[in-house]
Amino acid sequence: MNIVLIEPFFSGSHKQWALGYKKYSKYNIEILSLKGIFWKWRMHGGALTLSKMFNEYLKKK
């Protein structure tokens, strides 16, 4: 199974959780993320950037 993990704030505990999930999962995990800065903007506006990243990812598949 392929899983795309989308993380708008890739820092601290969010980053450690995502990397741990990828490392120990029996599934193929692809992480699409934004830098862990400007928390409020990431929560409000990050969806636009992440949706573009996801569409680019799908084009490669």
CORFEN-V293021 format. One record per residue. N is the residue number from 1. RES is the residue in three letters. PSI is psi in whole degrees, 0 to 359 (none if undefined). Layout:
n->N res->RES psi->PSI
n->N res->RES psi->PSI
This chain:
n->1 res->MET psi->138
n->2 res->ASN psi->133
n->3 res->ILE psi->133
n->4 res->VAL psi->116
n->5 res->LEU psi->120
n->6 res->ILE psi->119
n->7 res->GLU psi->111
n->8 res->PRO psi->345
n->9 res->PHE psi->81
n->10 res->PHE psi->79
n->11 res->SER psi->159
n->12 res->GLY psi->228
n->13 res->SER psi->329
n->14 res->HIS psi->316
n->15 res->LYS psi->314
n->16 res->GLN psi->319
n->17 res->TRP psi->313
n->18 res->ALA psi->315
n->19 res->LEU psi->321
n->20 res->GLY psi->318
n->21 res->TYR psi->316
n->22 res->LYS psi->316
n->23 res->LYS psi->318
n->24 res->TYR psi->359
n->25 res->SER psi->148
n->26 res->LYS psi->355
n->27 res->TYR psi->164
n->28 res->ASN psi->115
n->29 res->ILE psi->127
n->30 res->GLU psi->128
n->31 res->ILE psi->123
n->32 res->LEU psi->121
n->33 res->SER psi->164
n->34 res->LEU psi->157
n->35 res->LYS psi->152
n->36 res->GLY psi->56
n->37 res->ILE psi->162
n->38 res->PHE psi->59
n->39 res->TRP psi->310
n->40 res->LYS psi->317
n->41 res->TRP psi->318
n->42 res->ARG psi->320
n->43 res->MET psi->329
n->44 res->HIS psi->314
n->45 res->GLY psi->353
n->46 res->GLY psi->335
n->47 res->ALA psi->325
n->48 res->LEU psi->312
n->49 res->THR psi->316
n->50 res->LEU psi->326
n->51 res->SER psi->324
n->52 res->LYS psi->317
n->53 res->MET psi->319
n->54 res->PHE psi->318
n->55 res->ASN psi->320
n->56 res->GLU psi->319
n->57 res->TYR psi->315
n->58 res->LEU psi->325
n->59 res->LYS psi->328
n->60 res->LYS psi->337
n->61 res->LYS psi->none
